[in-house]
């Protein structure tokens, strides 16, 4: 039966559910080690970075996350209430940057250091122009 308050009760319930979901997401992120990535995180990071390097440009995060290997790594790592963007910002924001495109989609790109990694010479020393 319709509410006498219109959509206000629905809006309040949705907002409460959103806040609870965000709290659960933060609780999960807080359980991750501060000084290293877990093996599942390392796998997910490597996949995201390799997909972005293969694209050669910033790409909608939703497109990358639709690929089977990325989706499987995401499911293995993140509980449903944690979105990929939150994980990126909290864990690998120095390597992958997020922005919004002109229609408000989340777009992922690589920082300069990741997009153009230092080349190593035959003896393991960095090559290229000095800093």
C-alpha positions as CSV (number, residue, x, y, z in Angstrom):
1,X,0.0,0.0,0.0
2,X,1.3,3.5,-0.8
3,X,3.1,5.4,1.9
4,X,1.5,8.6,3.2
5,X,4.9,10.2,3.2
6,X,5.5,9.7,-0.4
7,X,9.0,8.6,-1.3
8,X,10.6,10.0,1.8
9,X,10.6,6.7,3.7
10,X,12.1,4.9,0.6
11,X,14.7,7.6,0.3
12,X,15.6,7.3,4.0
13,X,15.8,3.5,3.7
14,X,18.0,3.7,0.7
15,X,20.3,6.2,2.3
16,X,20.5,4.0,5.5
17,X,21.4,1.0,3.4
18,X,24.0,3.0,1.4
19,X,25.7,4.1,4.7
20,X,25.7,0.6,6.1
21,X,27.2,-0.8,2.8
22,X,29.9,2.0,2.9
23,X,30.7,1.1,6.5
24,X,31.1,-2.6,5.7
25,X,33.3,-1.7,2.7
26,X,35.5,0.5,5.0
27,X,35.7,-2.3,7.5
28,X,37.0,-4.7,4.8
29,X,39.5,-2.1,3.5
30,X,40.7,-1.6,7.1
31,X,41.5,-5.3,7.4
32,X,44.0,-5.2,4.6
33,X,47.7,-4.9,5.5
34,X,49.1,-1.4,5.5
35,X,52.6,-2.3,4.2
36,X,51.9,-4.7,1.4
37,X,49.3,-6.1,-0.9
38,X,47.8,-9.5,-0.3
39,X,48.4,-12.2,-3.0
40,X,44.8,-11.7,-4.2
41,X,45.4,-7.9,-4.4
42,X,48.7,-8.4,-6.3
43,X,46.9,-10.6,-8.8
44,X,44.1,-8.0,-9.3
45,X,46.5,-5.1,-9.5
46,X,48.6,-6.9,-12.1
47,X,45.5,-7.6,-14.2
48,X,44.2,-4.1,-14.0
49,X,47.6,-2.6,-14.9
50,X,48.2,-5.0,-17.8
51,X,44.8,-4.3,-19.2
52,X,45.4,-0.5,-19.0
53,X,48.8,-0.9,-20.5
54,X,47.4,-2.9,-23.4
55,X,44.7,-0.2,-24.0
56,X,47.4,2.5,-24.1
57,X,45.0,5.0,-22.8
58,X,42.5,5.7,-20.1
59,X,39.5,3.3,-20.3
60,X,36.1,3.0,-18.6
61,X,36.6,0.9,-15.5
62,X,33.4,-1.0,-16.2
63,X,34.7,-2.3,-19.5
64,X,37.9,-3.6,-17.9
65,X,35.9,-5.3,-15.1
66,X,33.7,-7.1,-17.6
67,X,36.7,-9.3,-18.8
68,X,36.5,-12.8,-17.4
69,X,39.9,-12.9,-15.8
70,X,39.4,-9.5,-14.1
71,X,35.9,-10.4,-12.9
72,X,37.2,-13.7,-11.4
73,X,40.1,-11.9,-9.6
74,X,37.6,-9.3,-8.3
75,X,35.2,-11.9,-6.9
76,X,38.2,-13.7,-5.3
77,X,39.3,-10.4,-3.6
78,X,36.4,-8.1,-2.9
79,X,33.2,-8.7,-1.0
80,X,30.1,-7.4,-2.8
81,X,29.9,-4.1,-0.9
82,X,33.4,-3.0,-2.0
83,X,33.5,-1.5,-5.4
84,X,36.7,-1.7,-7.5
85,X,37.0,2.1,-7.5
86,X,37.2,2.3,-3.7
87,X,39.8,-0.5,-3.7
88,X,41.9,1.3,-6.3
89,X,41.8,4.6,-4.4
90,X,42.7,2.9,-1.1
91,X,45.3,0.4,-2.3
92,X,46.9,1.4,-5.6
93,X,46.0,5.0,-6.1
94,X,49.6,5.9,-6.8
95,X,49.6,3.6,-9.9
96,X,46.0,3.8,-11.2
97,X,44.1,7.0,-11.2
98,X,40.4,7.4,-11.5
99,X,38.4,10.2,-13.1
100,X,35.1,10.7,-14.8
101,X,34.4,11.1,-18.5
102,X,32.0,13.5,-20.1
103,X,29.0,11.2,-19.3
104,X,30.1,10.6,-15.7
105,X,31.5,7.1,-16.2
106,X,34.5,6.2,-14.1
107,X,37.6,6.0,-16.2
108,X,40.9,4.4,-15.1
109,X,44.3,5.4,-16.3
110,X,47.9,4.8,-15.3
111,X,50.2,7.2,-13.6
112,X,53.2,8.2,-15.6
113,X,55.5,5.9,-13.6
114,X,53.4,2.9,-14.4
115,X,52.6,3.8,-18.0
116,X,56.2,4.2,-18.9
117,X,58.2,1.9,-16.5
118,X,61.9,2.3,-16.1
119,X,63.8,0.1,-18.6
120,X,66.5,-2.1,-17.1
121,X,69.8,-2.7,-18.8
122,X,71.7,-6.0,-19.0
123,X,73.1,-5.6,-15.4
124,X,69.8,-4.6,-13.8
125,X,70.6,-0.9,-13.8
126,X,68.0,1.6,-15.0
127,X,68.7,2.9,-18.4
128,X,67.6,6.0,-20.2
129,X,68.2,9.7,-19.4
130,X,69.3,10.6,-15.9
131,X,66.9,12.5,-13.7
